[in-house]
Amino acid sequence: MNEQKEYIEGLEDTISQFLKPLKNIPFKIAIKAISGCKVIPFNKGDSKDQQLLKDLIKATKVATKNANQMGIFASRANEVGNHIEPFMIGALNKVGLKADRPRTKESKKKAVGYPDIFIEDKDGRPNYIECKTYNEKNYQTTQRSFYFSPAERSTDFKIIYDARHIIVSFKIEPVKRGGKNAFVPVYWKIFSPDNLIGQIKHEFNSTNKQMYTKEALLAEGGIE
């Protein structure tokens, strides 16, 4: 085997190993690896965490009621989660917490990506909230529903504090409002992802510019 062939085979083997999913990765380990920040466990026996949960419950009830009354006019059910975030931010502020879009290390507010909301609780502690939606049919399925990835620039990642992480999930049902199709939250649940386990799946990706080259073009045409 010549040196070049041996090098290529070694490289292919390395890449194939790298592309295999990493399974059973704890959420808190993934967050620490990407952001450098710790996931502080939610402690049910701690009085400050108990107060935080009371405030979250109060805010979630307000958000559910307001969103239900107004209706969410999204074209698809999987877009409802984005539309419910403003209701949750408004409700969190209404119950006395300081809630807003998370800021990056460069102090830029960022809406896209995990997590959805940053809150400072009544004890001045940082916390991150992720809003999710589900329906009765997909609640216990294996559908991918919670994910995040590193920002292209590390300074753009939205987690910049050691903090508690909370998932607020709303059960959504379709309704008619004013003759139009809408979605409304009818139930809610609050989760701690402290012990959440997931997998990290690598992918190969490229841009349009890299894919659509003259050298790769085999044929093209228009309407005939």
N, C-alpha and C positions, 0 to 999 in steps of 0.2 A: 504494500500500500504506500503510494507516494505521500509526501508530507502535506500537500494541498488537499488531497482526498481525505486524509485522516483528520485534518483541521475542520473540513466541512461537516463530516459525520459527527465529530465531537460537538460542533456548534448546533447541529440539528437536534442532537440528543439533549443538550442543555435547554434549548428553546422548548422542546416538547415537555420537559419536566416543569419548566416555568409556567406553561400554559395550563397545567392541570389545576383544577380548583383546590383551594386550601379549605378544608372542611373543619367544622366545629371550632370556629374562631370566636372567642368571647367579644361581645360588643365593646366592652370597656378597653380591651387590648387594642382593637382596631382604632378606636377614637384616640387613644394615647399615641399610637404609632403615627397617625396622620397629623394630629394637632399638637402633640406634646402635652396635652391637658388631661387631667384625671377625671374619670366619671366618679363623682361622689355618690356612694350608695344612699338611697332613700331609707331613712331609719324610722320605722313606724313607732319606735319607742321614744323618739326625740321630740320634745315639745315644739321646737321650731319647725320641724318637718310636719308635725301634726297640724300646726297652724297653716303651713303652706298648703297642705292637702285640703283643709277646710276652705281656704280662699280659692283654690283651683276648682273645687266642687261648686262653690257659689258662682264663680265666673262661668263655668261650663254650663250651668243651668241657664244663666242669662243669655249666653251665646246661642244655646239650643232654642230657647224661646224666641229670641229675636230673628234668627235665621228661619225658623219655622213660620213665623208670621209673615215675613217678607218673601220667602221663597227664594230659591237659588236657580237662576235661569241659565244653566249651562247646557251646551248641546250634548255632552256625554257625561255619564255618571262619574267616570274617572277624573273629570275636571272639577268636581264639586269640592274636593279638598282644598284647592287653591282659593275658591270663592268663600270658603267658611273661615279662612284665616283672619280676615278683617273683623268678622263678628267676634272672634275669640280675643283678638288684641283689644278691641273696644271694651269687651266685658272684663278682661283682666284689669284694665285701667280703672274701670268703674268700681271694682271691689277694693281698690286701694293699692294694687300692685303697679309697678312701673314696667309697662310692656311695650315692646317695639320690635321692628325687624332687627335681627342680629347684626352687629358691626364686625368688620374684619380687623386685622391688626393695624390697617391703615385708616381705621375709623370710618370706613365706607359701609353704608347700609346695603345689605344684599338680600334680595327676596328669593332668588333661585337656590335650590340645594338645601341640604340638611344643615341645621334645623330651621323650622319656620319662624320661631318667636324666641326672643330673649326676654326674660323677666327678672327684675330685682324684687325679691320678696320683702316683707315688712321688717325683716331683720337685716336688710341690705345685702343679702346673699344672691349671687348669680345663679340662674337656672335656665335651662333650655327646654322649649316645648316643641313637639312635632304634632301637627294635626293630621289625622287620618280619617278616612271614611270607609264604610263597609256596608254590604247589604246582607240580608239573611242567607242568600244562596252562597256567597263566597266567604262567609265568616270563618269557616274551618277548613277551607281548601288550601292547597299548596301554592296558590298563586303568589308570585313575588309582589310584596307590598311595602317592604321597608328596605331602603338601600341608600347608600351615599358613597361618594368617591372623592378622592383628593382633588383639590382645586389645581388648575394648571400652574398657578403660582401659589406657593405655600402661604403667602401673606393674604391670599383671597379666601382662605378657608374661614368659615364663620364661627368656629369654636375657638375662643381665645381665653377662656377661663376654666379652671377646675370648677365643676358645677354638677348639680343634679340634672338628670335628663328625664323628661316625662313625655309619654305619648298620650294624647287626648284623641279618642276615636269616636266618631259619630256614626250611628246607624242611619242610613239614608233611604228614603222611599220616594218613588215618583208620584207626583200629584198634578192636578190641573189648577192653575191660578190665573184668573182673568181670561180663561179660554186658552191659555198657553201651557205647554209642558214645563214643569219645574220639578225640582228636588227639594225635599225638606228633611232636616234631621228630626228623628223621633225618639232617639235614645242615645245615651253616651256612656263611655267607659274611660277610666283613667288607668294607665299602666305605667309600671316602672320597667325600663329595659335593662336594669342592672345585670341581670343574669341571662340576657338574650344571647343566643348562640346563632351564628350564621356562617356563610361561606364566602370566600373571596375568589371571584372568578376573573382571570385575566382575559383579555381579548386582543385580537389583532384589529387595528383600525387604520384608516387612511382618509385623506381629504378628497374632494372632487377633483382638485387640481392634480393630485397624485394618480387618481384612477383614470381620468379622462385625458389620456395623452394620445398624440398622433401615432406613436409607436404601438400602442395597445389596440387601436381602432381596427376592427375587422370589417365592418360594414356600417352604412347609415342610409337613411332615406326619409322621405316625407309622405304626405298624403298623395295617393295616386288615383 
